[in-house]
Amino acid sequence: MQIKTFRSLSMPSLDQRVNEFIKNPSIEIVDIQFKMPIFDCGAMILYKEKEA
């Protein structure tokens, strides 16, 4: 398994970046975690590569 992290200063920007990543047909999403500290927001995606 692998992780991918994203940070952004705005929710729409974070949403766009996460949505682009999870569109990848060669990965299987295991979990997505979200955190919103005071000045920014972030997401961590736990995924694994699909076997061909």
LUMGUDREN-248484 format. One line per field, with one value per residue: y, x, z of N, C-alpha, C, CB in turn; residue number from 0. Coordinates in Angstrom, 3 decimals. Glycine has a CB too. Example, Ala and Ser with C-alpha at 12.3 -4.5 7.8 and 13.67 -1.06 7.14 Angstrom:
<recs>
n.y = (-5.690 -2.250)
n.x = (13.190 12.850)
n.z = (7.800 7.080)
ca.y = (-4.500 -1.060)
ca.x = (12.300 13.670)
ca.z = (7.800 7.140)
c.y = (-3.300 0.030)
c.x = (13.200 12.900)
c.z = (7.800 7.870)
cb.y = (-4.473 -0.598)
cb.x = (11.308 14.084)
cb.z = (9.046 5.725)
resi = (0 1)
</recs>
This chain:
<recs>
n.y = (-1.178 2.306 5.835 9.034 12.444 15.560 19.094 22.211 25.644 26.187 24.742 24.102 23.888 21.769 19.731 19.495 18.616 16.151 14.763 14.568 12.857 10.468 9.583 8.003 5.034 2.903 2.534 1.454 2.702 2.698 4.086 7.387 10.190 13.186 16.414 19.476 21.888 25.109 27.040 25.828 23.023 19.461 16.256 12.736 9.970 6.580 3.996 1.336 -0.134 -1.435 -4.770 -5.886)
n.x = (0.834 0.291 0.692 -0.760 -0.481 -2.185 -2.219 -3.774 -4.815 -7.442 -10.734 -12.095 -9.905 -8.465 -10.386 -10.524 -7.916 -7.774 -9.921 -8.995 -6.810 -8.021 -9.388 -7.772 -7.546 -5.869 -5.459 -6.527 -8.595 -8.184 -8.621 -9.617 -8.542 -9.287 -8.274 -8.556 -6.782 -6.200 -5.250 -5.091 -6.029 -6.088 -5.574 -5.268 -4.612 -4.980 -3.887 -3.719 -1.856 -3.467 -3.375 -2.176)
n.z = (0.000 -0.489 0.210 -0.477 -0.094 0.257 0.407 0.927 0.643 0.320 0.288 -2.230 -3.993 -2.842 -3.073 -5.882 -6.537 -5.138 -6.329 -8.993 -8.599 -7.642 -9.854 -11.324 -13.039 -12.462 -9.790 -6.546 -4.154 -0.703 1.697 2.699 4.390 6.097 7.140 8.859 9.857 11.410 9.437 6.911 4.796 4.538 2.961 3.135 1.234 1.194 -0.735 -3.203 -5.869 -8.709 -9.845 -12.950)
ca.y = (0.000 3.569 7.003 10.297 13.520 16.819 20.243 23.349 26.736 26.284 23.473 23.768 23.466 20.430 18.820 19.301 17.806 14.788 14.148 14.216 11.698 9.228 9.171 7.095 3.678 1.869 2.452 1.100 3.522 1.947 5.008 8.802 10.914 14.627 17.195 20.902 22.755 26.493 27.847 25.103 21.743 18.403 14.933 11.636 8.870 5.286 3.294 0.318 -0.276 -2.618 -5.696 -5.987)
ca.x = (0.000 1.000 -0.112 -0.593 -1.012 -2.477 -2.473 -4.257 -5.343 -8.896 -11.436 -12.300 -8.633 -8.180 -11.341 -10.127 -6.693 -8.097 -10.755 -8.138 -5.999 -8.796 -9.884 -6.792 -8.123 -4.897 -5.314 -7.697 -8.600 -8.452 -9.170 -9.297 -8.690 -9.314 -7.973 -8.637 -6.246 -6.674 -4.902 -5.160 -6.728 -5.286 -6.168 -4.343 -5.268 -4.310 -4.288 -2.797 -1.856 -4.177 -2.513 -2.600)
ca.z = (0.000 -0.580 0.593 -1.198 0.734 -0.400 1.280 0.170 1.451 0.136 0.087 -3.647 -4.568 -2.318 -3.713 -7.272 -6.581 -4.701 -7.367 -10.127 -8.234 -7.496 -11.171 -11.915 -13.051 -12.093 -8.343 -5.736 -2.943 0.517 2.686 2.557 5.650 5.899 8.335 8.601 10.897 11.377 8.260 5.651 4.889 3.946 2.783 2.945 0.543 1.280 -1.959 -3.715 -7.311 -9.192 -10.592 -14.360)
c.y = (1.241 4.683 8.172 11.369 14.787 17.874 21.401 24.421 26.875 24.914 23.157 23.286 22.050 19.408 18.485 18.387 16.354 14.079 13.751 12.956 10.412 8.782 8.142 5.659 2.583 1.785 2.075 1.879 2.650 2.854 6.431 9.459 12.402 15.315 18.669 21.684 24.203 27.185 27.120 23.823 20.701 17.101 13.922 10.494 7.636 4.467 2.180 0.233 -1.538 -3.477 -5.858 -7.377)
c.x = (0.879 0.097 0.213 -1.214 -1.175 -2.682 -2.887 -4.755 -6.854 -9.492 -11.645 -11.017 -8.268 -9.099 -10.909 -8.910 -6.955 -8.928 -9.946 -7.326 -6.826 -9.454 -8.976 -7.326 -7.149 -4.667 -6.645 -7.595 -8.989 -9.136 -8.777 -9.548 -8.525 -9.014 -7.997 -8.120 -6.699 -6.431 -4.954 -5.963 -5.889 -6.054 -5.045 -5.131 -4.404 -4.809 -3.317 -2.945 -2.620 -3.213 -3.080 -3.062)
c.z = (0.000 -0.092 -0.327 -0.326 -0.100 0.674 0.404 1.131 1.307 -0.130 -1.397 -4.330 -4.116 -2.970 -5.135 -7.373 -6.179 -5.775 -8.591 -9.823 -8.217 -8.801 -11.835 -11.873 -12.604 -10.582 -7.697 -4.431 -1.754 1.545 2.326 3.905 5.375 7.217 7.969 9.796 10.662 10.030 6.925 5.827 4.161 3.850 2.610 2.324 0.672 0.092 -2.278 -5.229 -7.688 -9.998 -11.999 -14.721)
cb.y = (-0.002 3.838 7.393 10.258 13.784 16.703 20.611 22.926 28.037 27.241 23.505 24.978 24.448 20.394 19.438 20.646 18.410 14.811 15.098 15.386 11.920 9.411 10.382 7.196 3.356 2.134 3.786 -0.460 4.731 1.355 4.651 9.482 10.424 15.087 16.794 21.310 22.666 27.281 28.391 24.785 21.830 18.195 14.905 11.205 9.211 4.555 4.265 -1.072 -0.318 -2.220 -7.087 -5.584)
cb.x = (-0.949 1.473 0.143 -1.255 -0.092 -3.725 -1.219 -5.373 -4.669 -9.237 -12.782 -12.844 -7.522 -8.342 -12.748 -9.832 -5.630 -8.865 -11.864 -7.196 -5.353 -9.862 -10.027 -5.429 -8.617 -3.577 -4.799 -7.780 -9.576 -7.139 -8.681 -10.146 -7.656 -10.677 -6.596 -10.073 -4.700 -6.000 -3.551 -3.750 -8.179 -4.025 -7.143 -3.663 -5.529 -4.596 -4.376 -3.065 -0.413 -5.414 -2.406 -1.472)
cb.z = (1.206 -2.022 2.076 -2.640 1.945 -1.324 2.143 -0.808 1.068 -1.020 0.799 -4.390 -4.180 -0.781 -3.724 -7.933 -5.665 -3.346 -7.777 -10.474 -6.871 -6.434 -12.075 -11.169 -14.438 -12.790 -7.775 -5.472 -3.086 1.096 4.108 1.418 6.712 5.337 8.943 8.275 10.934 12.472 8.436 5.128 4.287 4.744 1.560 4.293 -0.945 2.668 -3.141 -3.052 -7.863 -10.051 -9.868 -15.281)
resi = (0 1 2 3 4 5 6 7 8 9 10 11 12 13 14 15 16 17 18 19 20 21 22 23 24 25 26 27 28 29 30 31 32 33 34 35 36 37 38 39 40 41 42 43 44 45 46 47 48 49 50 51)
</recs>
